[in-house]
Amino acid sequence: MMKISLVTLARGAVFLWLLFWATTSFAQADASGVDWRPGALSAPTAPPATDAPLSTGAWVAHGTLTLVPLGGLYAASRLGNERAWAAGAQTGAGMAAAWVPSGLLFFRAQSAGPRWAEWEVSLFGLGMVATPTLAGLGTWTMGEWAFHGSQHRERALLGALGGATVGTLLGVATYEVLERLAAPGSRMNAWRRGIALGFVGSGATAGYQWAGGGPRDRIRR
């Protein structure tokens, strides 16, 4: 039997946060230094993208895709016969834990150039690792320690991590589709990010419920 302690989980979470902080700090330091491109100081910079009016199709797409994570949450509660509000709390915990690292998935460099392109790819890769990991740990911790726990604790952890990974992939794809529909600009960006995080959290909850075999029996004597 694989034994997982809170100390081990805490150490892993701290390590991920330190790695995230160090990477973003180095990226900012690299961007604030002297520009290495010839003639970059005199080169004109592109004006920032302005928000364009959203079309009816974009509004419909945003509203429809908002319902998908909610449907995933309901399906996750049915997989293990869990209470809907408990499954919702597990999803919320996964979303909260993944909120900060998920920003790396939607980061867009304002300055063009090979160096920033490399950093953007590196930060995206770090986000792809940290986001599902923290989301899965958040969902698993909420289910195991705030409620009655699952029937198979180790399997539930693996299921939460796997479900969060699938949800992250779906969330990134959904975000990109909605961003194209909304045209360049920052309008509705927080909504799109919330939808993507909804995919991550509901995926983690679905994996947790499916692999863990549902909650333990709640028998009061």
ChimeraX attribute file (.defattr): number of C-alpha atoms within 10 A of each C-alpha:
attribute: neighborCount
match mode: 1-to-1
recipient: residues
	/A:1	4
	/A:2	7
	/A:3	7
	/A:4	11
	/A:5	8
	/A:6	9
	/A:7	9
	/A:8	11
	/A:9	13
	/A:10	12
	/A:11	11
	/A:12	15
	/A:13	17
	/A:14	12
	/A:15	12
	/A:16	19
	/A:17	16
	/A:18	11
	/A:19	14
	/A:20	18
	/A:21	13
	/A:22	11
	/A:23	15
	/A:24	15
	/A:25	12
	/A:26	12
	/A:27	18
	/A:28	11
	/A:29	9
	/A:30	14
	/A:31	15
	/A:32	9
	/A:33	8
	/A:34	9
	/A:35	12
	/A:36	10
	/A:37	10
	/A:38	8
	/A:39	9
	/A:40	11
	/A:41	11
	/A:42	7
	/A:43	9
	/A:44	8
	/A:45	11
	/A:46	9
	/A:47	6
	/A:48	9
	/A:49	10
	/A:50	11
	/A:51	13
	/A:52	12
	/A:53	11
	/A:54	13
	/A:55	12
	/A:56	9
	/A:57	11
	/A:58	18
	/A:59	14
	/A:60	11
	/A:61	16
	/A:62	22
	/A:63	13
	/A:64	10
	/A:65	18
	/A:66	18
	/A:67	13
	/A:68	15
	/A:69	22
	/A:70	17
	/A:71	12
	/A:72	18
	/A:73	26
	/A:74	19
	/A:75	18
	/A:76	27
	/A:77	23
	/A:78	17
	/A:79	19
	/A:80	21
	/A:81	15
	/A:82	18
	/A:83	13
	/A:84	15
	/A:85	12
	/A:86	15
	/A:87	27
	/A:88	21
	/A:89	18
	/A:90	30
	/A:91	32
	/A:92	21
	/A:93	25
	/A:94	33
	/A:95	29
	/A:96	16
	/A:97	22
	/A:98	26
	/A:99	17
	/A:100	15
	/A:101	25
	/A:102	27
	/A:103	15
	/A:104	22
	/A:105	21
	/A:106	19
	/A:107	13
	/A:108	12
	/A:109	12
	/A:110	10
	/A:111	12
	/A:112	10
	/A:113	12
	/A:114	10
	/A:115	13
	/A:116	17
	/A:117	14
	/A:118	12
	/A:119	19
	/A:120	19
	/A:121	14
	/A:122	16
	/A:123	22
	/A:124	20
	/A:125	13
	/A:126	19
	/A:127	23
	/A:128	19
	/A:129	16
	/A:130	24
	/A:131	28
	/A:132	31
	/A:133	24
	/A:134	27
	/A:135	37
	/A:136	36
	/A:137	25
	/A:138	26
	/A:139	34
	/A:140	32
	/A:141	19
	/A:142	21
	/A:143	26
	/A:144	18
	/A:145	9
	/A:146	12
	/A:147	14
	/A:148	13
	/A:149	19
	/A:150	25
	/A:151	18
	/A:152	16
	/A:153	21
	/A:154	17
	/A:155	19
	/A:156	29
	/A:157	27
	/A:158	19
	/A:159	24
	/A:160	33
	/A:161	28
	/A:162	21
	/A:163	27
	/A:164	35
	/A:165	26
	/A:166	17
	/A:167	27
	/A:168	29
	/A:169	15
	/A:170	16
	/A:171	26
	/A:172	21
	/A:173	13
	/A:174	19
	/A:175	23
	/A:176	14
	/A:177	15
	/A:178	21
	/A:179	19
	/A:180	10
	/A:181	16
	/A:182	24
	/A:183	17
	/A:184	13
	/A:185	14
	/A:186	13
	/A:187	16
	/A:188	16
	/A:189	15
	/A:190	10
	/A:191	15
	/A:192	24
	/A:193	21
	/A:194	17
	/A:195	25
	/A:196	27
	/A:197	30
	/A:198	27
	/A:199	32
	/A:200	34
	/A:201	38
	/A:202	34
	/A:203	34
	/A:204	40
	/A:205	39
	/A:206	32
	/A:207	30
	/A:208	35
	/A:209	32
	/A:210	22
	/A:211	24
	/A:212	25
	/A:213	18
	/A:214	21
	/A:215	20
	/A:216	16
	/A:217	10
	/A:218	7
	/A:219	5
	/A:220	4
	/A:221	3
